[in-house]
Amino acid sequence: MARVKDNYRNLTGADKAAIFMLSLEAEHSAVLLENMEDEEIKELSITMSNLGDIDASIVERLFVEFADQISSTGSLVGTLDNTERLLLGSLDKDKVDMIMEEIRGPAGRTMWDKLGNVNEQVLANYLKNEYPQTVAVVLSKIKSDHAARVLSVLPENFAMEVIMRLLQMETVQKEVLDGVERTLRSEFMSNLSRTQRQDSHEQMADIFNFLDRSTESRFMGALEERSSDSADRIKNLMFTFDDLTRIDQSGLQVLLRQVEKDQLAIALKGASDEIKDLFFQNMSERASKMMIEDMEAMGPVRVKEVDEAQSNVVNAAKKLADSGEIVIAGGGEDDELVF
């Protein structure tokens, strides 16, 4: 049931922002929304949809300098439908659909309904890193059969801690419940949603990127025997240390400023001559000479250490590409690799 806002002192900052947005006309709210991040829009939308009835006196007090305009609107009602209509006035429908799906969930309109549709193993893997008291709160809010399945796959000692908290649990304060719900929504459900939207071959390519060479070769060989098409798709999607040749000169110099010199030295120790030359050419003469001397002085290096160092450099490059600080060219002349 929607909440009724009748006490100004109980309003949070998010509540005030939501009331403000609901009171504006579409063209004015659009200007504000265009200057917000997606995560801010999502959080604001969630708050708007949960506001319920808002007494006109609350609106007047909140916007005292605009009292003449605001008071004429009477009371406001924050609902899912009103929120969706407001967003459609200023955002693309695809973005609005994504935000509203986050709020409504695939089946059911509350966070707890949404958790009911999450596989118990997936939910347990997330909850096992939380405090037992937090897990107890979550399990107390979902259906008993689902809670039982989640409890059964948690580590046994941890599960017993959760059971003890459940037995001792009294009425959960609303502020605590709201905090748990916000955390689940922002950290768990949003990550789950992104994972579910990711292509399975892209996800597997990300996993293969973190395997050491021998394990990767073993799995890839087995996969080629079972499904050569899938193996080829994963290979094309993977980003390896050798793919650093697809970064332009300015991008390489940005990367050089981000990676630790000792890690780069180990990574280059097992690299091809082409990759070594690429990095040395983008260093000053003095820096490249010192790097070569460091590589010679370290002597033999274990393959595992080289793999880890190269993985660290690759991950640094991918983060820079994600943030738009560098561009990694794809297979075609005008293509870019998007992570």
N, C-alpha and C positions, 0 to 999 in steps of 0.2 A: 504494500500500500504506500502511495506517495506521502512524503512527509509534509507537514504544514509548518511554514516558517512564520512564527508570530512573536519571536523574541529577538530583537536586534542584537543584543549582547551575545547571543549564541551563534551568530553568523560567523563563518570562517571566511578567510580571504577568497577561497574558491567560490563560496556561496555568493559573496558580493559581486565577484566578476561575472558569475552566471546570471544573476539578476540584472546586472547592467546590460549584458548582451541581449537578454530577452526583452528588455524595455526599448531597445533601439530599433529603428527601421532598417530594412534589409540593406539599403545602400550604405548606411553608416556602419553596420556590423561587418559588412563585406570588407571595408577598408581595414578594420582591426584584424579580421581573420587572415587577410592576405599577408600581414606582418607577423604572424605567429608560426611557430614550428608545428609539424604534424602532431607531435606528442602533446603539445600545449592545447591544440584544438581538440584532441581526443579527451584529455582530462576535463577540459571545459564542457565538452558535450556530455560527458558522463554526469557531471554535476548538474547541468541544466535539466537533464532528463529525470533526475531524482529530486528536484526541488519541491514539487507538489505546489500547493496553493501558497501564494505570497501576499500577505496583507498589504493594502495600499499604503498604510502608515509606515511600513518597513521601507517601501520604495521611496517614499517622500523623505524619510530621515536619511537614507543612504545617498540620495541625490538632492540634498537640500538646496544647492545652488541652482538646480534646475526644477525646483518644486512645481512651478506652474505648468511645465510641460509634462512632468512625470505623473503628477497627481491626477491629470485628466485621463490617464490610461486605466485608472481603477486598479483592480487586483490583476495579478499575472498568474498564469498556470504553466508550470514547467513540466512538459510531458515528452515522451519519445517522439510523437508526431510533430509537436511544435518545434522541437530541436531539429528534426530532420528537415522541416520546411525552411527553417532559418539557414541551415547549412547549404541547402540547395540554391539559395539566393546568391551565394558567393563562391561556392566551390564546385568542381567537376563532380558529376554524378558518381563516377567510379570511386573517387575519394570519399564522398559522403557515404556510399554503400559500405566501404571498408570500415569507416568510423562507426556507423550504426550497427554493423555486424559485431564489432568489438563490444558494443554496449549490450545489444540484445542477445548475442550468442547464437549458435546454430539451432538450438532448441531451448526455449525458455528465456526469460528476460533478465534474470539475475545472475550474478557471478556464481552463486552456488548451483544454479541450474546448469550453467556452462561447465562447471567442474564435474557434474554428473555424467557428462559426455566424454570425459577424458579417461583414457585407458589407465587402469589402476597402476600398472608398472611405470608409466610415464609420470603419473602424479606422485607415486612413492619415491621415484628417483629425485624429484624436486624437494619433496617434504623432508627427506632424510637429512638434508642440510640445514633444516630450520630447528628452532628450539622445540622441545617436546610440548611445551604449553601452547605454542602456536599451532602445531600439528593437531593437538587435542581440540582446539577451537575449530579448525577446518573440518575435522572428522565429525564434530558435533553438529555441523551445519549441512552435511550431505546425507543422502539416504543411507540407512543402516547397512543394506546389502553391499553398497559401493564402499562404505567405510570399512566393512569387514574384509573386502578384497584388498584394499590398500594396506590395511593393518597386517595382513598375512604375508605381504611381500616386503615389508620394512625389516631391517635388521632386527633380530629377536630382542636383544637388550634394549635397543632404542624403542621398539614397539611396546615393551613392558613399561618404559618410562612414560610413554604416551597413555597407556591404559591407566596408570596410576593418576595421571593428571586428569583424565576423563572422570575417574571415580571421585576425585576431590573437587571437580569443577562445580562452581556455583553459577549464578546468572552472570553472563559475560557483559561487561560494560559496553555501551554502544560505541564509545570512542575507540576501545580496543578492537571491536568487531570491524568498525570502519577502517581502521589502520591495516588490519589483516587483509581486508577486501581490496584496499588500494594497492597493497603490495602484490597480491596475487594478480590483479589486473595489469599492473604496469610491468612486473618482472616475469611472471609465468605465462599468462594468457597471451600477451603480446608476442613473446618469444615463440610460444607454441604455434600461434597463428602464422608467424613468418616461416617457421619450419615446415608447416603443413603446405604452405603455398610454394615452397621451393621444389623444383624438379628433382625427382629421385636420383637421376644421374648426376646433377649438379651437387647434390648432397653427398653422394658417394665419392665424387671427385675431391670434395673438400676433405673427406675422411682419408682418402688415399694420399693426399698431400702431406698428411702428418705421419704416415707410416715410414719406417726406415726402409732403406732400399731393398734389403733381402726379403722383408715381409711383403712389401709392395710387389716385388717380382713374383713371389710365390702366389699371392692372391690373384694378380693380374693373369698369370699363366693359367691358373685354374678357371678363371672367369672366361678366358679366351676359348677354352675347351667347351664350356657350357653355353656361352652366348658371345660370339665374336662381335656382334653388332654393339652390344652393351659395352664390351671392353674398348672398342674403338671410340665410342661416344665419351667414355670416361677419360680416355687418354687425351682426347681433344680438349676436354674441359679442365684437365689438370694444369696447374701452373708450377713449373719446376725451376730449379736454380739456373738451368740453361736458358730458360725463357726470359731471363733478365736482359738478354740481348735485344728484346723488343721494347726496352725503355729508351727514350731519346737521351741526348747528352745532358740537357738541363735536369731531366728527371733523375738520372744517375747521380748527379751532383747533390741533389736533394737527398737521395737515398744514402749517399756517403756520409752526410751530416747526421743521419739518424742512427746508423748502426755502430756498434762498438768496434773499435779497431782490432782488438784481439779476436773477436768473433769473426770478423771479415778475413783476418789472416788465416784462421783455421779453415774457413769456408773455401777460400781460394786455394788452399793447399791441395785440395782434391778436385779442383775445377779444371776444365779444359783450357788450353792455351788461348782460345778465342775469348773466353770469359775473363781470364786473367788480363789479357791485353786491353779488354774493354774497360775494366776498372782502372788499370794503371794509366791509361790514356786520359782518364777524367780526374786524375790526381795531379798535384804539382810534382815536378821532377823530384824534389826533396822527399815529399810524402811517399811517392811510389818506391823510391830507393829504400826508405826506412821500412816499408811494408815487405819488400823482397828480403831484406836482411832479417826481419823478424821471422818470416816464413822459413828461411834457411836455418836460423838458430834453433827453432823449436824441434827440429829433427822429425823422426817418424811420428805420425798422428793416427790414432785409431779411427777406423772407418765410421764407427758410431759417433765419435766426436765431430767428424767432418759433416756427417748427415745432420746432426743437431744444429751446428753452426749455420749450415746452408738453409735449413728450415727457418732459423731465426731471421736470416736476411730476407728470405722469401716472404715471411709473414710481415716484416716491416714494409716491404714493397707493396704488399696487398693492402695494408692499412693506409698507406699514402695514396694508393689508387682509389680506395673507398672514399677518402676525404677530398679527392679531387686535386691533391697537390702534385701528383704525377699522372702521366698517361701511359698505359701499356698497350701497345698496338696489337691487334688481333691477327688472324690469318690473312685477311685481305689488306689491300693498301690503305683503305679508308676505314677499316674496322678498328674498334677498341674493345678490349677485354673488360667486361663489367663483372665485378664480384658481388 
